[in-house]
Amino acid sequence: MDVFKKKVIDTWGEPGQVWLNSIPAILNRLETHWRISQIIPYSNLSYNFVAHAIQQDGYEVVIKLSCDKTLIKNEQRALKHFKGNGSIQLIDYLQQENALLLQKAVPGTLLNQAVDLSIEDKIDAYAKVVNAIAALPFNDQHYPHVTSWCEAIDRIVDPIFTSDLVSKARTIKNELLNSIKQPCLCHGDLHQQNIVLHQAQWLSIDPKGIIGEVAFEAAAFDILTQEEIAEGKNQTCVIKHRVKLLAGRLNIDAKRLLDWLFIRIMISAQWFIEDNADPARMIRLAKWVMPLLSTVYTS
């Protein structure tokens, strides 16, 4: 809980502290409005307050509160659009409380923690979620566009980024944004910790709701585990193999997926810097990916 409070205050400052102080009163109001009890926060809170609870009928649910009105509103709109297709279901939304009432996944195992699954199995499960979300038609252009996230590339000035990384990222970013042919509403942050097991089905949680394309969406896949990155070994062969597998499951161009992977890594590194965090892990990963960008994939 102390880590959660620090992240909130570091991110939102005084308004964050005010919001933290208001959480007990918000929960009291939600208990009455949603007729829930036994609210127990999850132990791994980051920027939002998330807890499981019990409804009067004994049905288990999840509640999510945020200090950020835009974030929670975008999540609500995305969940409403997905309607349970490749996604956990939205039960209710209280705008005045910045609160979501959500279906609870049971058993709730995270994809990255499914030790009985091989990497091929995880890629299969992941691809099914991506395809389920991407197949949904949309015509609402009020969602943020991937272009806004890519602006992080243009803000890179820190000397920790080598000039070749920055130059390559800006070139590829422009090429990708100018050639999106089949836009779709993406989850936006679809890494393995945002996919949970509900009964026998893998579902996404915590969507951002952003207009992009399938290759952009899938580039959020944890192509290497944190342990594999920390080993400090050259993992280019592993990256190439997994990109090829994932692209094949999604029937998309492996080169385009690899390009988006590089861009998303560079965006993440810049965001780490802007959040006063350490970008070293992301920069190491970017340096492994960059030599592969000229790779020609064959079946």
MOMOVEN-V93500 format. One record per pair of residues at least 24 apart in sequence whose ideal C-beta (glycine too) atoms are under 10 Angstrom apart, sorted by the first residue. I is the first residue (numbers start at 1). J is the second residue. D is the distance in Angstrom with one decimal. If there is no record, write none. Layout:
i: <I:I>
j: <J:J>
d: <D:D>
This chain:
i: <1:1:1:1:3:3:3:4:4:4:4:4:4:4:4:4:4:5:7:7:7:7:7:8:8:8:8:8:8:8:8:9:10:10:10:10:11:11:11:11:11:12:12:12:12:15:15:16:16:16:17:18:19:19:19:19:19:19:20:20:22:22:22:23:23:23:23:25:26:26:26:26:26:26:26:27:27:27:27:27:27:29:29:29:29:30:30:30:30:30:30:30:31:33:33:33:33:33:34:34:34:34:34:34:34:36:36:36:36:39:42:44:46:47:48:48:48:48:48:49:49:50:50:50:50:52:52:52:53:53:54:55:55:59:59:59:60:60:60:60:60:61:61:61:61:61:61:62:62:62:62:62:62:62:62:62:62:63:63:63:63:63:63:63:63:63:64:64:64:64:64:64:64:64:65:65:65:65:65:66:66:66:66:67:68:69:69:70:70:71:71:71:71:72:72:72:72:73:73:73:74:74:74:74:74:74:74:74:75:75:75:75:75:75:75:75:75:76:76:76:77:77:77:77:77:77:78:78:78:78:78:78:78:78:78:78:78:78:78:79:79:79:79:79:79:80:81:81:81:81:81:81:81:81:81:82:82:82:82:82:82:82:82:82:83:84:84:84:84:85:85:85:85:85:85:85:85:85:86:86:86:86:86:86:86:86:86:86:86:86:86:86:86:86:86:87:87:87:87:87:87:87:87:87:87:87:88:88:88:88:88:88:88:88:88:89:89:102:102:103:103:103:104:104:105:105:105:105:105:105:105:105:105:106:106:106:106:107:107:107:107:108:108:108:108:108:109:109:109:109:109:110:110:110:110:110:110:110:110:110:111:111:111:111:111:111:111:111:111:111:111:112:112:112:112:112:112:112:112:113:113:113:113:114:114:114:114:114:119:119:119:119:119:119:119:120:120:120:122:122:122:122:122:122:122:123:123:123:123:123:123:123:123:123:123:124:124:124:124:125:125:125:125:125:125:126:126:126:126:126:126:126:126:126:126:126:126:126:127:127:127:127:127:127:127:127:127:127:127:128:128:128:128:128:129:129:129:129:129:129:129:129:129:129:130:130:130:130:130:130:130:130:130:130:130:130:130:130:130:130:131:131:131:131:131:131:132:132:132:132:133:133:133:133:133:133:133:133:133:134:134:134:134:134:134:134:134:134:134:134:134:134:135:135:136:136:137:137:138:138:138:138:139:140:140:140:141:141:142:142:143:143:143:143:143:143:143:143:144:144:144:144:144:144:145:145:145:145:145:145:146:146:146:146:146:146:146:146:146:146:146:146:146:146:146:146:146:147:147:147:147:147:147:148:148:149:149:149:149:149:149:149:149:149:149:150:150:150:150:150:150:150:150:150:151:151:152:152:152:152:152:152:152:152:152:153:153:153:153:153:154:155:155:155:155:155:156:156:156:156:156:157:157:158:158:158:158:158:158:160:160:160:160:160:160:161:161:161:161:161:161:161:162:162:162:162:164:164:165:165:165:165:165:165:165:165:165:166:166:168:168:168:168:168:168:168:168:169:169:169:169:169:169:169:169:169:169:170:170:171:172:172:172:172:172:172:172:172:173:173:173:173:173:173:175:175:175:176:176:176:176:176:176:176:176:176:177:177:177:179:179:179:180:180:180:180:180:180:181:182:182:182:182:183:183:183:183:183:184:184:184:184:184:184:185:185:185:185:185:186:186:186:186:186:186:186:186:186:187:187:187:188:188:188:188:189:189:189:190:190:190:190:190:190:190:191:191:191:191:192:192:192:192:193:194:195:212:213:213:213:214:214:214:214:214:214:214:214:215:215:215:215:215:215:215:215:215:215:215:215:215:216:216:216:216:216:216:216:217:217:217:217:217:218:218:218:218:218:218:218:218:218:218:218:219:219:219:219:219:219:219:219:219:219:219:219:220:220:220:220:221:221:221:221:221:223:223:223:223:223:223:223:223:224:224:224:224:224:226:228:229:229:229:229:229:229:230:230:232:233:234:234:234:235:235:235:235:236:236:236:236:236:236:236:237:237:238:239:239:239:239:239:239:240:240:240:240:240:240:243:243:243:243:244:244:244:244:247:248:248:253:254:254:254:254:254:255:255:255:255:255:255:257:258:258:258:258:258:258:259:259:259:261:261:261:261:261:262:262:262:262:262:262:263:264:265:265:266>
j: <41:43:45:49:44:45:46:41:42:43:44:45:46:47:48:49:50:45:45:46:47:48:275:45:46:47:48:49:66:67:68:67:47:275:276:277:46:47:67:68:275:47:66:67:68:67:68:47:67:68:67:67:49:65:66:67:68:98:49:67:65:67:97:49:51:65:67:97:63:65:94:96:97:98:99:51:53:63:65:97:99:94:96:97:99:63:65:92:94:97:99:101:63:92:94:97:99:101:61:63:91:92:94:99:101:60:61:63:101:63:108:193:206:71:72:75:98:100:206:98:99:100:102:205:206:102:104:108:101:104:104:91:101:91:103:104:103:104:105:106:108:91:92:101:102:103:104:88:91:100:101:102:103:104:105:108:205:91:92:94:97:99:100:101:102:104:93:98:99:100:101:102:205:206:94:97:98:99:100:97:98:99:100:98:98:95:98:98:144:98:206:208:209:97:98:99:100:98:100:209:142:143:144:188:207:208:209:210:100:102:187:188:205:206:207:208:209:100:207:209:140:142:143:185:207:209:133:138:143:185:186:187:188:204:206:207:208:209:210:103:204:205:206:207:209:209:133:136:137:138:140:143:185:207:209:132:133:136:185:187:203:204:207:209:136:132:198:201:203:129:131:132:133:134:135:136:203:204:128:129:130:131:132:133:134:135:136:187:190:195:201:202:203:204:207:129:132:133:136:187:195:203:204:205:206:207:194:195:196:198:203:204:205:206:207:198:203:205:206:198:203:205:196:198:195:196:197:198:199:201:202:203:205:196:197:198:199:196:197:198:199:196:197:198:203:205:195:196:197:198:202:191:192:193:194:195:196:197:202:205:191:192:193:194:195:196:197:202:204:221:222:191:192:193:194:195:222:225:226:192:193:196:197:192:195:196:197:202:223:225:238:241:242:245:246:242:245:249:192:195:202:221:222:242:246:218:221:223:242:245:246:247:248:249:250:202:245:246:249:192:195:197:201:202:249:190:191:192:195:202:204:218:220:221:222:246:249:250:214:218:221:245:246:247:248:249:250:251:252:195:201:202:249:250:187:190:194:195:201:202:203:204:217:218:184:186:187:190:195:204:214:215:217:218:220:221:246:249:250:252:214:217:218:249:250:251:201:202:203:204:184:185:186:187:190:204:207:214:217:182:183:184:185:186:187:212:213:214:217:218:250:252:184:214:184:185:184:185:183:184:185:211:185:185:209:211:183:211:209:211:185:186:188:208:209:210:211:212:188:208:209:210:211:212:177:180:183:210:211:212:173:176:177:180:183:186:188:210:211:212:213:216:217:260:263:264:267:173:177:180:210:211:212:210:211:173:188:208:210:212:216:263:264:267:271:174:176:177:212:216:263:264:266:267:267:270:263:266:267:268:269:270:271:273:274:263:266:267:269:270:270:267:270:271:273:274:266:267:269:270:273:270:273:269:270:273:274:279:283:269:273:278:279:280:283:266:269:270:273:279:283:286:283:286:287:290:287:290:262:265:266:269:283:286:287:289:290:266:270:259:262:263:266:286:289:290:293:259:262:263:265:266:267:269:270:286:290:263:266:293:258:259:260:262:263:266:290:293:259:260:262:263:266:267:256:259:263:212:213:215:216:256:259:260:262:263:212:216:263:213:256:259:211:212:213:215:216:256:213:213:214:215:252:211:212:213:214:216:211:212:213:214:216:217:209:210:211:212:217:210:211:212:213:214:216:217:218:220:212:217:220:212:216:217:220:217:220:264:216:217:218:219:220:221:222:220:221:222:223:220:221:222:225:222:220:221:260:252:256:260:247:250:251:252:253:256:257:260:246:247:250:252:253:254:255:256:257:258:259:260:261:256:257:259:260:261:263:264:250:252:257:260:264:243:246:247:249:250:252:256:257:260:261:264:243:246:256:257:258:259:260:261:262:263:264:265:260:261:264:268:246:250:257:261:264:257:258:261:264:265:285:288:289:281:284:285:288:289:281:285:280:281:282:284:285:288:281:284:284:288:287:288:291:284:285:288:289:287:288:289:290:291:292:295:288:292:288:285:288:289:291:292:295:288:289:291:292:295:297:289:292:295:297:295:297:298:299:297:297:299:297:295:296:297:298:299:292:293:294:295:296:297:297:289:292:293:294:295:297:289:292:293:285:286:289:292:293:286:288:289:290:292:293:289:289:289:290:290>
d: <7.2:8.5:6.8:9.7:8.9:7.5:7.9:8.4:9.7:9.7:8.8:3.8:6.7:7.8:8.6:7.5:9.6:8.9:8.3:5.9:5.4:9.6:9.1:9.1:9.1:6.4:8.6:8.8:9.5:6.1:9.8:9.8:9.5:7.7:7.3:9.7:9.8:6.2:7.8:8.4:7.6:8.8:10.0:5.2:7.5:6.7:9.7:9.2:5.4:9.5:9.6:8.7:9.0:8.3:8.5:4.2:9.3:8.4:8.6:8.0:9.3:9.4:9.5:5.9:9.9:6.6:9.7:9.8:9.5:6.2:9.2:9.7:5.4:8.3:6.9:8.1:9.1:8.0:8.1:9.4:9.2:8.5:9.2:6.6:9.0:6.3:8.4:9.8:7.3:6.6:6.0:8.0:9.7:8.7:6.8:8.3:9.0:9.3:7.9:7.6:8.5:6.7:8.3:8.7:5.7:9.9:6.6:7.2:8.0:6.9:10.0:9.2:9.9:8.3:7.9:9.3:9.2:9.4:8.4:9.7:9.1:9.3:9.0:9.4:8.8:9.6:5.9:9.0:8.6:8.7:9.7:9.1:8.9:9.3:9.2:8.3:8.9:4.5:9.6:7.1:9.8:6.5:9.3:5.9:6.5:7.0:5.4:8.0:9.1:8.1:7.7:4.3:7.3:4.9:8.2:9.2:8.6:9.6:9.6:9.7:9.6:6.3:6.9:5.8:7.3:9.8:9.9:9.0:6.9:4.4:8.2:6.4:9.3:8.2:9.6:7.0:6.0:5.2:8.0:9.9:5.1:8.2:8.4:7.2:7.5:8.0:5.6:9.8:9.1:8.5:9.9:7.9:9.6:9.3:4.7:7.5:6.4:8.2:9.9:9.0:9.7:7.2:7.2:8.8:8.0:6.3:4.4:8.1:6.7:9.6:10.0:9.8:9.6:6.9:5.8:7.1:6.5:6.1:9.6:8.6:7.8:8.2:7.1:9.2:9.1:5.6:9.0:10.0:7.7:6.9:8.7:7.1:7.9:9.5:9.6:4.0:7.0:3.2:8.4:9.6:9.5:9.3:9.6:6.4:8.3:9.5:9.0:6.5:9.7:6.3:7.6:8.7:5.9:8.9:7.4:8.2:6.1:6.6:8.3:8.2:9.3:7.8:7.1:9.1:7.8:9.4:9.7:9.8:7.8:9.4:9.8:4.8:6.6:9.9:7.4:6.0:9.2:9.7:7.2:4.4:7.4:7.5:2.9:4.5:8.5:8.5:8.6:8.2:9.4:9.1:8.9:8.2:6.5:5.8:9.9:8.0:7.7:6.6:9.6:7.6:9.9:5.7:4.9:7.6:9.9:6.8:10.0:10.0:7.3:7.1:5.1:7.0:5.1:8.8:9.1:9.4:8.5:7.9:9.7:7.6:8.5:9.6:9.5:8.3:9.7:4.2:6.5:3.9:8.4:9.1:9.3:6.2:7.4:9.3:8.4:6.2:6.7:8.7:6.1:8.2:8.4:5.2:6.7:7.4:10.0:9.4:9.6:6.6:4.3:9.4:9.2:9.9:6.7:5.3:8.3:7.0:5.8:8.0:9.9:9.3:8.8:4.2:7.5:8.4:4.1:7.3:7.6:6.3:9.7:9.8:8.9:7.8:3.7:5.5:9.5:8.2:6.5:7.5:9.4:8.4:8.3:9.6:9.5:8.7:9.4:10.0:7.2:8.9:10.0:9.4:9.1:9.1:6.7:7.9:10.0:9.3:6.6:9.2:6.8:9.0:9.3:8.8:8.8:9.7:9.9:9.6:7.6:10.0:7.0:5.2:5.3:9.9:8.9:5.8:9.4:9.4:9.0:9.7:6.2:9.1:7.1:8.7:9.3:4.5:9.7:7.7:9.3:7.1:6.6:7.7:9.6:7.7:9.6:5.8:9.2:7.3:7.9:9.1:9.8:7.6:9.0:9.1:6.7:9.5:8.8:3.7:5.2:9.2:9.8:9.8:8.6:6.6:8.3:9.8:8.1:7.0:9.3:5.8:9.2:5.7:7.0:5.4:9.5:9.9:9.7:8.7:8.1:6.8:9.8:8.8:6.4:9.9:5.6:5.4:9.4:8.6:8.9:8.6:6.1:9.4:8.0:9.9:9.7:8.4:6.7:8.7:9.6:9.5:8.8:8.6:7.6:7.5:7.0:5.8:8.0:6.9:8.3:9.1:7.3:8.5:10.0:4.6:8.3:7.5:9.4:9.5:8.3:5.0:6.7:9.1:8.5:9.8:8.2:9.9:7.6:6.9:8.7:9.1:8.6:7.0:4.5:8.1:9.8:7.8:9.7:9.1:9.6:7.5:9.9:9.6:6.2:9.1:9.3:9.2:5.3:6.2:5.2:9.7:8.5:7.9:7.5:5.1:7.1:9.7:9.0:9.4:8.4:7.0:4.7:7.7:9.8:8.6:7.3:7.8:8.7:7.7:8.4:5.9:6.4:4.1:7.8:5.6:9.5:9.2:9.3:9.8:9.8:9.3:5.8:9.4:9.8:8.7:9.3:8.1:9.6:10.0:8.1:9.0:6.9:8.5:9.0:9.1:8.5:5.9:9.0:8.8:8.0:6.2:9.9:9.5:6.8:9.5:9.4:6.9:9.0:9.6:9.5:7.7:4.6:8.6:8.8:4.3:6.1:9.4:7.8:7.0:5.9:6.5:9.9:7.0:9.4:9.8:6.1:9.7:9.1:7.7:7.4:9.5:8.2:5.4:8.3:9.3:9.2:8.9:8.0:5.4:9.7:7.8:9.7:8.3:7.6:9.6:6.5:7.7:6.4:7.9:7.3:8.2:8.9:8.3:6.8:8.4:8.5:9.3:8.0:9.5:9.3:7.4:9.0:9.6:6.9:8.9:7.4:5.8:7.1:9.9:6.5:8.1:9.9:9.8:7.5:9.7:8.7:9.0:9.8:5.9:6.9:10.0:6.9:6.3:8.9:4.4:8.6:9.5:9.3:8.0:8.8:9.7:9.3:9.8:9.7:5.1:8.7:6.4:6.0:9.1:9.7:7.1:8.9:9.6:9.2:5.4:8.2:8.9:9.6:7.5:9.9:9.7:8.6:8.2:7.8:7.4:5.9:6.4:9.7:6.5:9.9:9.8:9.4:9.4:8.4:10.0:8.9:7.5:5.0:9.0:8.1:9.8:7.6:6.0:7.3:9.7:9.7:5.5:6.9:5.9:9.7:9.5:7.5:7.0:6.3:6.5:9.2:7.6:6.6:7.6:6.1:8.2:9.5:5.4:7.1:4.3:7.7:8.1:6.3:4.3:9.3:8.7:9.4:6.4:7.9:7.2:8.6:7.5:7.6:9.5:6.1:10.0:9.9:5.8:7.5:9.2:4.6:7.2:10.0:5.2:6.8:5.3:9.9:9.2:7.2:4.9:8.9:8.1:8.3:9.7:8.6:8.5:8.4:8.2:9.7:5.9:8.8:5.4:9.9:9.2:8.6:9.5:9.8:8.0:8.0:5.3:7.0:9.2:9.3:4.5:4.7:8.9:7.7:4.8:8.8:9.1:9.0:9.7:4.9:9.6:8.2:7.5:8.9:9.8:9.8:8.6:10.0:9.3:5.9:7.8:8.9:5.8:7.2:9.8:5.9:7.6:8.5:9.9:9.1:9.1:9.1:6.1:8.2:8.3:3.7:4.3:8.3:7.3:4.7:8.5:8.9:8.8:6.3:9.4:6.0:10.0:9.0:8.1:9.7:9.6:9.3:6.2:9.9:9.0:8.0:9.6:8.2:9.8:9.9:6.7:8.2:9.7:7.3:9.6:9.8:5.5:8.8:6.3:5.8:8.6:7.4:9.0:7.6:9.3:9.4:6.4:9.4:9.5:8.3:5.6:9.4:9.7:5.3:7.8:9.5:6.3:5.8:9.2:9.9:9.4:9.1:8.4:6.2:6.2:10.0:6.4:9.7:10.0:9.4:9.9:5.7:6.3:8.2:9.0:7.9:8.6:7.9:9.3:5.8:9.2:9.0:7.3:9.4:8.2:8.0:8.0:9.4:4.0:9.4:9.6:9.4:8.1:9.0:7.0:7.6:6.1:9.3:7.0:6.0:6.4:9.9:6.8:8.2:9.4:9.9:6.6:9.0:9.4:6.1:9.1:9.5:6.5:9.9:4.8:6.5:8.4:6.2:9.8:10.0:6.4:9.4:9.5>
